[in-house]
């Protein structure tokens, strides 16, 4: 783990090792306990295509994916309702 400090303008320096490994563009996500830097791919569409092929999701049609997402969202919503009761 590397510790860095922010300067007076809020900038931090990650170093070239991190920039070569993760790139220069990051999404900054703030949570109640931490700040997370999420690397943004140079070509996000190509990265998503690659991830889709690796996961096997590319064998489903868009209609099938929407149906699967809707069913999963319903399961999650109903499980949360049960937890509240």
C-alpha positions as CSV (number, residue, x, y, z in Angstrom):
1,X,0.0,0.0,0.0
2,X,1.2,3.5,-0.9
3,X,0.4,6.6,1.2
4,X,0.0,9.9,-0.6
5,X,-0.8,13.4,0.5
6,X,-3.0,15.9,-1.2
7,X,-1.5,19.3,-1.8
8,X,-3.3,22.6,-1.0
9,X,-5.3,22.4,-4.3
10,X,-6.5,18.8,-3.6
11,X,-4.1,17.1,-6.0
12,X,-2.4,13.8,-5.3
13,X,0.5,12.3,-7.2
14,X,0.3,8.6,-7.8
15,X,3.6,8.0,-9.5
16,X,4.5,6.6,-12.9
17,X,4.2,3.0,-11.9
18,X,0.5,3.4,-11.1
19,X,-0.1,5.5,-14.3
20,X,1.5,2.8,-16.5
21,X,-0.5,0.1,-14.9
22,X,-3.9,1.8,-14.6
23,X,-3.9,4.7,-17.0
24,X,-4.4,8.4,-16.5
25,X,-8.2,8.6,-16.2
26,X,-10.1,7.6,-13.1
27,X,-13.6,7.8,-11.7
28,X,-13.5,9.2,-8.2
29,X,-16.1,7.4,-6.0
30,X,-16.7,8.7,-2.5
31,X,-18.2,6.4,0.1
32,X,-18.9,7.2,3.8
33,X,-15.5,5.8,4.8
34,X,-13.2,6.2,1.8
35,X,-12.4,7.6,-1.6
36,X,-11.9,5.0,-4.3
37,X,-10.2,5.6,-7.7
38,X,-11.6,3.4,-10.4
39,X,-9.5,3.3,-13.6
40,X,-11.4,4.2,-16.8
41,X,-10.3,2.2,-19.8
42,X,-9.0,4.1,-22.8
43,X,-11.6,2.4,-24.9
44,X,-14.5,1.5,-22.5
45,X,-16.6,-0.1,-25.2
46,X,-13.8,-2.5,-26.2
47,X,-13.2,-3.3,-22.5
48,X,-16.9,-4.1,-22.0
49,X,-16.9,-6.3,-25.1
50,X,-13.9,-8.2,-23.8
51,X,-15.5,-8.6,-20.4
52,X,-18.8,-9.8,-22.0
53,X,-17.0,-12.4,-24.0
54,X,-15.0,-13.6,-21.0
55,X,-18.1,-14.0,-18.9
56,X,-20.1,-15.7,-21.6
57,X,-22.8,-13.0,-21.7
58,X,-22.3,-12.4,-25.4
59,X,-24.3,-15.6,-26.1
60,X,-27.6,-13.9,-24.9
61,X,-29.7,-11.5,-26.9
62,X,-30.5,-8.1,-25.6
63,X,-34.1,-9.2,-24.9
64,X,-32.9,-12.2,-22.9
65,X,-30.5,-10.0,-20.9
66,X,-33.2,-7.5,-20.1
67,X,-35.5,-10.3,-18.9
68,X,-32.7,-11.8,-16.8
69,X,-31.9,-8.4,-15.2
70,X,-35.6,-7.8,-14.5
71,X,-35.9,-11.2,-12.8
72,X,-32.8,-10.6,-10.7
73,X,-34.0,-7.2,-9.6
74,X,-37.3,-8.6,-8.6
75,X,-35.6,-11.3,-6.5
76,X,-33.4,-8.8,-4.8
77,X,-36.4,-6.4,-4.1
78,X,-38.5,-9.2,-2.7
79,X,-35.6,-10.4,-0.5
80,X,-35.2,-6.9,0.9
81,X,-39.0,-6.7,1.7
82,X,-38.8,-10.0,3.6
83,X,-35.8,-8.7,5.5
84,X,-37.7,-5.6,6.6
85,X,-40.7,-7.6,8.0
